[in-house]
Amino acid sequence: MLFCNDCKTSFREMDLKREKVNLTEYMGRLEWETQSFCPRCGSWDYTEATECDSCGRYFPDDQVYLVNDYLFCERCLEKHLRIHSAAVAKFFINNKDWIEELNEYIKEER
């Protein structure tokens, strides 16, 4: 997949629009030079894209983050971290007595 940096859409490589732009000489033969561009907005500013494992949308490779073997876009990563933080906080709240006992045990072992 590819991602257009101008219109922020993703598209397949086969969907690229191609246009012959320059007639050039190559090794004594005249040949057309082909340019490829975004099928939606016509921009030449596109890059490789990676799918977010959470939302399924495609983003430029530098906007996708690997966490525990999962690829997350920025929005899904923030959501994942909020949920994870809330789960950890809930665990500590629900296990307050056990944690206090564990702390006492650790102090005794020192």
DOROPA-219977 format. One record per residue: residue in three letters; residue number from 1; x, y, z of N, C-alpha, C, CB in turn. Coordinates in steps of 0.001 Angstrom, whole numbers, plus 524288, in hexadecimal, padded with zeros to 5 digits. Glycine has a CB too. Example, Ala and Ser with C-alpha at 12.3 -4.5 7.8 and 13.67 -1.06 7.14 Angstrom:
+---------+-----+-------+-------+-------+-------+-------+-------+-------+-------+-------+-------+-------+-------+
: residuo : num :   n.X :   n.Y :   n.Z :  ca.X :  ca.Y :  ca.Z :   c.X :   c.Y :   c.Z :  cb.X :  cb.Y :  cb.Z :
+---------+-----+-------+-------+-------+-------+-------+-------+-------+-------+-------+-------+-------+-------+
:     Ala :   1 : 83386 : 7E9C6 : 81E78 : 8300C : 7EE6C : 81E78 : 83390 : 7F31C : 81E78 : 82C2C : 7EE87 : 82356 :
:     Ser :   2 : 83232 : 7F736 : 81BA8 : 83566 : 7FBDC : 81BE4 : 83264 : 8001E : 81EBE : 83704 : 7FDAA : 8165D :
+---------+-----+-------+-------+-------+-------+-------+-------+-------+-------+-------+-------+-------+-------+
This chain:
+---------+-----+-------+-------+-------+-------+-------+-------+-------+-------+-------+-------+-------+-------+
: residuo : num :   n.X :   n.Y :   n.Z :  ca.X :  ca.Y :  ca.Z :   c.X :   c.Y :   c.Z :  cb.X :  cb.Y :  cb.Z :
+---------+-----+-------+-------+-------+-------+-------+-------+-------+-------+-------+-------+-------+-------+
:     Met :   1 : 8034C : 7FB66 : 80000 : 80000 : 80000 : 80000 : 8037D : 804DD : 80000 : 7FC3E : 7FFFC : 804C9 :
:     Leu :   2 : 80115 : 80909 : 7FE16 : 803BC : 80E18 : 7FDDF : 8005F : 81223 : 800A4 : 804D7 : 80FC6 : 7F81C :
:     Phe :   3 : 802D2 : 8165E : 8025C : 80026 : 81A84 : 8053A : 801A4 : 81FC1 : 802E5 : 80183 : 81A55 : 80B21 :
:     Cys :   4 : 7FDBE : 822EE : 8017F : 7FEBC : 82817 : 7FF50 : 7FF79 : 82BF6 : 803CA : 7FA32 : 829D5 : 7FBA6 :
:     Asn :   5 : 803D6 : 82EA1 : 803DB : 804FD : 8325E : 80800 : 801EA : 83772 : 8076B : 80AC6 : 8338C : 80814 :
:     Asp :   6 : 7FFA1 : 83863 : 802E0 : 7FCA5 : 83D30 : 80214 : 7F6DE : 83C8B : 80381 : 7FD21 : 83EF1 : 7FC6D :
:     Cys :   7 : 7F442 : 8389A : 80155 : 7EEA3 : 837F3 : 8026F : 7ED9D : 833FE : 806C9 : 7EBC5 : 8363E : 7FD7E :
:     Lys :   8 : 7F1C2 : 8317D : 808D9 : 7F170 : 82DDD : 80D50 : 7EE08 : 82916 : 80C44 : 7EF59 : 830B6 : 81207 :
:     Thr :   9 : 7EE1B : 8272A : 80779 : 7EB39 : 82267 : 80640 : 7EF04 : 81E03 : 804ED : 7E767 : 82355 : 801B1 :
:     Ser :  10 : 7ED2E : 8193B : 80599 : 7F062 : 814B7 : 80430 : 7EE0F : 81241 : 7FF45 : 7F0A9 : 810A5 : 808C9 :
:     Phe :  11 : 7F173 : 80FC2 : 7FC49 : 7EFC0 : 80D50 : 7F769 : 7F3A3 : 8091E : 7F5E8 : 7EF31 : 81165 : 7F2F9 :
:     Arg :  12 : 7F1E4 : 80592 : 7F28C : 7F540 : 80151 : 7F0C0 : 7F8EA : 8034B : 7EC7A : 7F1F1 : 7FCAC : 7EEB9 :
:     Glu :  13 : 7FD4E : 800C4 : 7EBF3 : 8011B : 80254 : 7E7F7 : 7FEC0 : 801F4 : 7E27C : 8060A : 7FEE9 : 7E854 :
:     Met :  14 : 7FB62 : 7FE13 : 7E1B5 : 7F8FE : 7FD71 : 7DC90 : 7F532 : 801E8 : 7DB48 : 7F624 : 7F838 : 7DC49 :
:     Asp :  15 : 7F38C : 804EB : 7DF43 : 7EFF8 : 8094C : 7DE65 : 7F2C5 : 80E65 : 7DD0F : 7ECA3 : 80A1B : 7E32B :
:     Leu :  16 : 7F7F7 : 80E5A : 7DD61 : 7FAE8 : 81315 : 7DBFA : 7F982 : 814D6 : 7D676 : 800DD : 8121C : 7DC69 :
:     Lys :  17 : 7F8F4 : 819E2 : 7D5CF : 7F82E : 81C02 : 7D08E : 7FD95 : 81CBC : 7CE26 : 7F502 : 82156 : 7D0AB :
:     Arg :  18 : 7FE09 : 81B5F : 7C941 : 8030B : 81BDD : 7C689 : 80256 : 81F5F : 7C1D4 : 80531 : 81671 : 7C4DE :
:     Glu :  19 : 80666 : 8226C : 7C0E1 : 80627 : 8261C : 7BC87 : 80B83 : 82679 : 7B9F9 : 8044A : 82B93 : 7BE66 :
:     Lys :  20 : 80B9B : 82658 : 7B4F0 : 81085 : 8271C : 7B21C : 81195 : 82CEE : 7B1EB : 8104C : 824B4 : 7AC75 :
:     Val :  21 : 81632 : 82E7E : 7B3D7 : 81730 : 8341B : 7B459 : 81BAF : 83633 : 7B10E : 8183C : 83557 : 7B9DF :
:     Asn :  22 : 81FD9 : 8335F : 7B07F : 8246D : 83563 : 7ADB7 : 8263F : 8317E : 7A99F : 828E3 : 83699 : 7B18F :
:     Leu :  23 : 82735 : 83378 : 7A51F : 82989 : 83042 : 7A10D : 82F67 : 83106 : 7A174 : 8276A : 831B9 : 79B73 :
:     Thr :  24 : 83227 : 82CD0 : 7A2BD : 837D4 : 82D36 : 7A373 : 83A90 : 82945 : 79FEF : 8395C : 82C4E : 7A941 :
:     Glu :  25 : 83F8D : 82A43 : 79F2C : 842AD : 826AA : 79C1E : 8459D : 8231D : 79FDB : 8467C : 8299E : 79870 :
:     Tyr :  26 : 84546 : 81E17 : 79ED7 : 847F9 : 81A47 : 7A20D : 84AA4 : 8166C : 79E65 : 84423 : 81773 : 7A5E3 :
:     Met :  27 : 84FC8 : 81671 : 79E80 : 85301 : 81304 : 79B45 : 85175 : 81350 : 79579 : 85290 : 80D60 : 79D37 :
:     Gly :  28 : 850BB : 81814 : 793AD : 84F88 : 818E5 : 78E32 : 849D6 : 81820 : 78CBD : 852BC : 81560 : 78B0A :
:     Arg :  29 : 84685 : 816FF : 79090 : 840F5 : 81638 : 78F7B : 83DCD : 81A52 : 79267 : 83F2E : 810A0 : 7910E :
:     Leu :  30 : 839A2 : 81C00 : 79023 : 8360A : 81F92 : 792C8 : 83246 : 81C61 : 79624 : 832FC : 82302 : 78EC1 :
:     Glu :  31 : 831CF : 81DE6 : 79B19 : 82E52 : 81B26 : 79EAE : 82B5F : 81F0E : 7A205 : 83165 : 81750 : 7A227 :
:     Trp :  32 : 826A3 : 81D9F : 7A36F : 82390 : 820D5 : 7A6E9 : 824FA : 81FAC : 7AC8C : 81DBF : 81FF6 : 7A5FC :
:     Glu :  33 : 82541 : 823BE : 7AFAC : 8260B : 82334 : 7B54D : 8209F : 82334 : 7B7CC : 8299E : 827BF : 7B797 :
:     Thr :  34 : 81FB0 : 81F84 : 7BB4D : 81A86 : 81F0E : 7BDB8 : 81AAE : 82103 : 7C353 : 81898 : 8195C : 7BD8F :
:     Gln :  35 : 816E4 : 82434 : 7C4D7 : 81644 : 8260A : 7CA37 : 81162 : 82377 : 7CC7C : 815DE : 82C2C : 7CA77 :
:     Ser :  36 : 8119B : 82228 : 7D171 : 80D20 : 81FED : 7D42F : 80B41 : 823D4 : 7D842 : 80E8A : 81A97 : 7D6C5 :
:     Phe :  37 : 80612 : 82407 : 7D910 : 8040A : 827B6 : 7DCEC : 7FF0C : 825A6 : 7DF6F : 80304 : 82D09 : 7DA64 :
:     Cys :  38 : 7FD8E : 8281B : 7E3B9 : 7F903 : 8268D : 7E6D1 : 7F41C : 8269F : 7E370 : 7F854 : 82A2F : 7EB95 :
:     Pro :  39 : 7F0F5 : 8227D : 7E3B4 : 7EC37 : 82249 : 7E085 : 7E7F7 : 82617 : 7E254 : 7EA12 : 81CD1 : 7E08E :
:     Arg :  40 : 7E860 : 827F6 : 7E722 : 7E453 : 82B7A : 7E928 : 7E58D : 83132 : 7E81C : 7E3A3 : 82AA4 : 7EEF9 :
:     Cys :  41 : 7EA5B : 832E5 : 7E99D : 7EB85 : 83880 : 7E93F : 7EFA6 : 839D2 : 7E524 : 7ED4E : 83A7C : 7EE7B :
:     Gly :  42 : 7F240 : 835DB : 7E305 : 7F62C : 836D6 : 7DF03 : 7FB92 : 8382C : 7E10C : 7F462 : 83B17 : 7DBA3 :
:     Ser :  43 : 7FC67 : 837B5 : 7E62B : 80178 : 838FD : 7E87D : 8058B : 834D4 : 7E743 : 800F0 : 839A0 : 7EE66 :
:     Trp :  44 : 80A5B : 83682 : 7E6E0 : 80EB5 : 832D8 : 7E63A : 8112F : 8318F : 7EB7F : 812D7 : 8351E : 7E27E :
:     Asp :  45 : 80F1A : 833CB : 7EFB4 : 81145 : 83316 : 7F4F0 : 80E6A : 82EA4 : 7F7B9 : 810DE : 83838 : 7F825 :
:     Tyr :  46 : 81007 : 829D8 : 7F699 : 80DBF : 8254C : 7F930 : 81228 : 821D0 : 7FB19 : 80A03 : 82240 : 7F572 :
:     Thr :  47 : 810DE : 81E5C : 7FECB : 814CD : 81B06 : 8013F : 8126D : 815B7 : 80274 : 816F9 : 81D94 : 80649 :
:     Glu :  48 : 815BD : 81203 : 803FA : 813E3 : 80CD9 : 8059B : 8107F : 80D71 : 80A7D : 81894 : 80912 : 806AB :
:     Ala :  49 : 80C93 : 80A12 : 80B01 : 808FF : 80A54 : 80F75 : 808B6 : 80511 : 81238 : 80385 : 80C08 : 80DAD :
:     Thr :  50 : 8077C : 80556 : 81751 : 806FB : 800AF : 81A91 : 801A6 : 800C8 : 81D31 : 80B72 : 8005F : 81EB3 :
:     Glu :  51 : 7FF43 : 7FC3F : 81DBC : 7FA11 : 7FBE5 : 82016 : 7FA6B : 7FBD2 : 82608 : 7F736 : 7F701 : 81E22 :
:     Cys :  52 : 7F718 : 7FEE1 : 8288E : 7F69A : 7FECE : 82E41 : 7F394 : 7F9DC : 82FB9 : 7F3C5 : 803E5 : 8305E :
:     Asp :  53 : 7F5BA : 7F6B6 : 8333F : 7F335 : 7F1D5 : 834CD : 7EE34 : 7F2BB : 837EB : 7F6F5 : 7EE90 : 837FA :
:     Ser :  54 : 7ED7A : 7F763 : 839F7 : 7E8E1 : 7F87B : 83D19 : 7E44D : 7FA8B : 839D8 : 7EA3C : 7FC5C : 8414E :
:     Cys :  55 : 7E52B : 7FEA6 : 836D5 : 7E0D3 : 8010A : 833E5 : 7E099 : 7FF59 : 82E2D : 7E143 : 806EB : 83425 :
:     Gly :  56 : 7E4D0 : 7FCF7 : 82C2B : 7E4D1 : 7FB0B : 826CD : 7E5F4 : 7FF26 : 822AA : 7DFBD : 7F8A4 : 825A8 :
:     Arg :  57 : 7E6EE : 8040A : 82443 : 7E829 : 80820 : 8207A : 7EE04 : 80806 : 81F4A : 7E67A : 80D97 : 8228E :
:     Tyr :  58 : 7EF7B : 80A5E : 81AE8 : 7F4F2 : 80A7F : 81943 : 7F754 : 80FD4 : 81A61 : 7F570 : 8092F : 8136D :
:     Phe :  59 : 7FC47 : 80FC2 : 81BFE : 7FF24 : 8147C : 81D4F : 804B9 : 8140B : 81B44 : 7FF19 : 81570 : 82348 :
:     Pro :  60 : 80762 : 8187E : 81A87 : 80CE6 : 81838 : 81909 : 80FF6 : 8151B : 81D1B : 80F3D : 81DC8 : 8186D :
:     Asp :  61 : 81404 : 8127D : 81B5F : 8170E : 80F23 : 81EE0 : 8190A : 81207 : 823B9 : 81BA4 : 80CD5 : 81BF2 :
:     Asp :  62 : 81A3A : 81715 : 82336 : 81C56 : 819F8 : 827AE : 81811 : 81BBD : 82B7A : 81F63 : 81EB2 : 825C5 :
:     Gln :  63 : 81321 : 81A69 : 82A6B : 80ED6 : 81BBC : 82DF4 : 80C3C : 816E7 : 83043 : 80ACC : 81EFE : 82B1A :
:     Val :  64 : 80EE5 : 8126C : 82FED : 80CEC : 80D82 : 83215 : 81106 : 80B72 : 835E2 : 80BB4 : 80965 : 82DA2 :
:     Tyr :  65 : 80F30 : 809B9 : 83A79 : 812C1 : 80836 : 83EB3 : 811F3 : 8027C : 84029 : 811F0 : 80BBC : 8438A :
:     Leu :  66 : 81636 : 7FFB5 : 840EC : 81613 : 7FA32 : 8425F : 81621 : 7F9B8 : 8484E : 81ABF : 7F72F : 83FEE :
:     Val :  67 : 81202 : 7F750 : 84A76 : 81190 : 7F67D : 8501A : 80FBA : 7F0EB : 850F6 : 80DB9 : 7FA85 : 852B3 :
:     Asn :  68 : 812F3 : 7EDBC : 8537E : 81199 : 7E846 : 854A0 : 80FC2 : 7E55F : 84FBA : 80D58 : 7E80B : 858D6 :
:     Asp :  69 : 812AE : 7E5E9 : 84B8A : 81196 : 7E348 : 8468A : 80CAE : 7E53F : 843C6 : 81110 : 7DD86 : 84772 :
:     Tyr :  70 : 80A7D : 7E99B : 84573 : 80603 : 7EBFF : 842CF : 807A0 : 7F159 : 840BB : 8013D : 7EC7C : 84695 :
:     Leu :  71 : 80591 : 7F2B6 : 83C2D : 8069D : 7F7D2 : 839E1 : 80203 : 7FB6C : 83AFF : 8079D : 7F75F : 833E6 :
:     Phe :  72 : 80318 : 7FFF8 : 83D47 : 7FF09 : 803B3 : 83EB5 : 80016 : 808FB : 83C1F : 7FEBA : 8044F : 844B4 :
:     Cys :  73 : 7FBDC : 80B7E : 83A2D : 7FC50 : 810F2 : 8388C : 7FC68 : 81438 : 83D90 : 7F7A4 : 812A1 : 834C4 :
:     Glu :  74 : 7FD6D : 81948 : 83D17 : 7FDEA : 81C9A : 841B8 : 7F8E1 : 81CA4 : 844EF : 7FF59 : 8222D : 8401C :
:     Arg :  75 : 7F456 : 81D18 : 84251 : 7EF60 : 81D56 : 8451D : 7EE51 : 81848 : 8481D : 7EAE9 : 81E6D : 8414D :
:     Cys :  76 : 7EF2F : 813D3 : 84593 : 7EE36 : 80EC6 : 84820 : 7F22E : 80DAD : 84C6A : 7EE54 : 80A5C : 8441B :
:     Leu :  77 : 7F6FF : 80F80 : 84BAF : 7FAF6 : 80EC5 : 84FBD : 7F96E : 811BB : 854A8 : 8005F : 81097 : 84DCB :
:     Glu :  78 : 7F79C : 81694 : 85412 : 7F5DC : 8199D : 8589D : 7F155 : 816DC : 85B5B : 7F434 : 81F2E : 856F2 :
:     Lys :  79 : 7ED9F : 814E3 : 8584D : 7E925 : 81215 : 85A76 : 7EAEF : 80D31 : 85D5A : 7E544 : 810A0 : 8561C :
:     His :  80 : 7EE76 : 80A3C : 85AF1 : 7F08C : 80577 : 85D50 : 7F340 : 806AC : 8627F : 7F463 : 802C2 : 8598E :
:     Leu :  81 : 7F661 : 80AD0 : 86297 : 7F936 : 80C30 : 86760 : 7F57A : 80E03 : 86BA7 : 7FD44 : 81076 : 8663F :
:     Arg :  82 : 7F154 : 810E7 : 86A30 : 7ED73 : 8129B : 86E1A : 7EAB9 : 80DDF : 8707A : 7E95A : 81659 : 86B9B :
:     Ile :  83 : 7E927 : 80A25 : 86D33 : 7E68A : 8056F : 86F1C : 7EA33 : 8024D : 87295 : 7E49F : 8020E : 86A87 :
:     His :  84 : 7EF1C : 801BF : 870D1 : 7F2F5 : 7FED1 : 873DD : 7F3E2 : 80172 : 87924 : 7F824 : 7FE56 : 870D5 :
:     Ser :  85 : 7F47F : 80690 : 87923 : 7F563 : 80971 : 87E08 : 7F0BB : 808E6 : 881B4 : 7F670 : 80F43 : 87CE7 :
:     Ala :  86 : 7EC05 : 8092E : 87F8D : 7E756 : 80897 : 882C3 : 7E710 : 80319 : 88516 : 7E267 : 809BB : 87F84 :
:     Ala :  87 : 7E88A : 7FF30 : 8820A : 7E873 : 7F9C8 : 883F5 : 7EC62 : 7F907 : 8885A : 7E99A : 7F5EF : 87F7C :
:     Val :  88 : 7F0FC : 7FB4A : 887CD : 7F4FC : 7FADD : 88BDF : 7F327 : 7FD9E : 890D0 : 7FA3B : 7FD32 : 889FC :
:     Ala :  89 : 7F0F2 : 80254 : 8902A : 7EEF8 : 8053D : 894AF : 7EAA8 : 80225 : 8976D : 7ECE6 : 80AA9 : 892FC :
:     Lys :  90 : 7E714 : 7FFDC : 8946D : 7E2CF : 7FCC6 : 896B2 : 7E4F6 : 7F813 : 899A9 : 7DEFE : 7FAF2 : 89266 :
:     Phe :  91 : 7E8F2 : 7F59B : 8977E : 7EB60 : 7F123 : 89A27 : 7ED7F : 7F2CA : 89F7B : 7EFD0 : 7EECA : 896C4 :
:     Phe :  92 : 7F050 : 7F730 : 89F9B : 7F292 : 7F8F8 : 8A48C : 7EE5D : 7FA7B : 8A87C : 7F632 : 7FD96 : 8A398 :
:     Ile :  93 : 7EA2A : 7FCE0 : 8A6A3 : 7E5E9 : 7FE61 : 8AA23 : 7E336 : 7F984 : 8AC4D : 7E1ED : 801E7 : 8A743 :
:     Asn :  94 : 7E21F : 7F5BE : 8A8EF : 7DF5E : 7F0FF : 8AA91 : 7E2B7 : 7ED52 : 8ADD3 : 7DD67 : 7EE23 : 8A5DC :
:     Asn :  95 : 7E7D3 : 7EDEE : 8AD8D : 7EB5C : 7EA68 : 8B059 : 7EEB5 : 7ED53 : 8B44C : 7EEDB : 7E783 : 8AC81 :
:     Lys :  96 : 7EC74 : 7F15C : 8B688 : 7EF50 : 7F4BC : 8BA34 : 7F187 : 7F19C : 8BECB : 7EBB7 : 7F917 : 8BC41 :
:     Asp :  97 : 7EE55 : 7EE43 : 8C120 : 7F019 : 7EB35 : 8C5A8 : 7F487 : 7E787 : 8C429 : 7EB89 : 7E813 : 8C7FC :
:     Trp :  98 : 7F3F5 : 7E4F2 : 8BFC5 : 7F803 : 7E152 : 8BDFA : 7FD22 : 7E433 : 8BCF4 : 7F639 : 7DE74 : 8B901 :
:     Ile :  99 : 7FCCE : 7E8CA : 8BAB5 : 80182 : 7EBE0 : 8B989 : 80424 : 7EDA0 : 8BE95 : 80020 : 7F0AF : 8B620 :
:     Glu : 100 : 80102 : 7EF28 : 8C272 : 8033F : 7F0AA : 8C781 : 8060D : 7EC0A : 8CA03 : 7FEF2 : 7F2BF : 8CB33 :
:     Glu : 101 : 803B1 : 7E75E : 8C9B5 : 80632 : 7E2B0 : 8CBD2 : 80B4A : 7E18A : 8C8F2 : 8027F : 7DDF7 : 8CB73 :
:     Leu : 102 : 80B3F : 7E227 : 8C3E2 : 80FED : 7E14A : 8C0C3 : 8143A : 7E521 : 8C24C : 80EAA : 7E1CC : 8BAEE :
:     Asn : 103 : 812D9 : 7EA07 : 8C30B : 816AD : 7EDF3 : 8C4B4 : 818F7 : 7EC99 : 8CA0A : 81427 : 7F363 : 8C4DF :
:     Glu : 104 : 815B8 : 7EAD0 : 8CDB0 : 81790 : 7E93A : 8D2D2 : 81B5F : 7E4A5 : 8D255 : 812EE : 7E7C1 : 8D65C :
:     Tyr : 105 : 81A0E : 7E0E8 : 8CF17 : 81D5D : 7DC5E : 8CE4C : 822B1 : 7DE03 : 8CC17 : 81AAB : 7D871 : 8CAA0 :
:     Ile : 106 : 8229E : 7E18B : 8C853 : 82778 : 7E366 : 8C5F2 : 82AD2 : 7E62C : 8C9F9 : 82651 : 7E70E : 8C156 :
:     Lys : 107 : 82863 : 7E953 : 8CD4A : 82B4B : 7EC21 : 8D165 : 82DCA : 7E84C : 8D537 : 827A6 : 7EFEC : 8D45F :
:     Glu : 108 : 82AF7 : 7E427 : 8D69E : 82D03 : 7E040 : 8DA3C : 8319F : 7DD4E : 8D7E6 : 828BC : 7DC6C : 8DBC3 :
:     Glu : 109 : 83185 : 7DC5D : 8D2E1 : 835AA : 7D95A : 8D047 : 83AB6 : 7DC7D : 8CFC6 : 833D8 : 7D797 : 8CADE :
:     Arg : 110 : 83A71 : 7E196 : 8CFFE : 83F29 : 7E4CF : 8CF85 : 84247 : 7E47B : 8D442 : 83DE7 : 7EA5F : 8CE6A :
+---------+-----+-------+-------+-------+-------+-------+-------+-------+-------+-------+-------+-------+-------+
